[in-house]
Amino acid sequence: MTNASPGSGAEPIEMSNPSQWIAMLRVIVGLYFAKAIWTKMSVMLVGGFLPVPTASDRWLQAMPTLVAKQASEHPIAFYKNFLEQTVIPNSGIFAQLTAWGEVVTGVGLTLGLFCGVAGLVGLALSCSYGMATYWQSSNQQGFHLVLVSCMLVFILARAGRAWGLDGWLAWRFPGAWFTKRPFA
């Protein structure tokens, strides 16, 4: 794309370092999701001595209340039924899935490690959260639309290749299965 008329001899305007700017956005979005490590995760001792990460008691208790609020006046019948008939009765499972999903997305995007997988998980979460809350305000719609757009860019641009471990893995293990889509 040029800024001048054809034949004027002006230099074309080009993007400067687009992969690094996408990487910066990837890290910022990754840190947003990685906060789930502190807000939604805890450690459980299995057998009284083996520490295993799990969704926190606080998140296990808060999640059904949040989903009930989201479902209360939801205008789309099938999604309201899904929230009320599937998510709320199985809130323990969905609390684990959302907490782990946010951690996988956050760590993957922040480190640039398996960005394809992290982006797909983040895309699923962003779509689910967006569907659950879109009717509450235009802010919700815009926020989740931006997250969905970011996830698509991260997946399609292979955003972990710049400033990320995906780039190192692709250099260190060229042609390995984990350096190909959908992983990296």
Beta strands, then each sheet from edge to edge (+ up, - down):
strand 1: 41-46
strand 2: 50-55
sheet 1: 1+ 2-
end
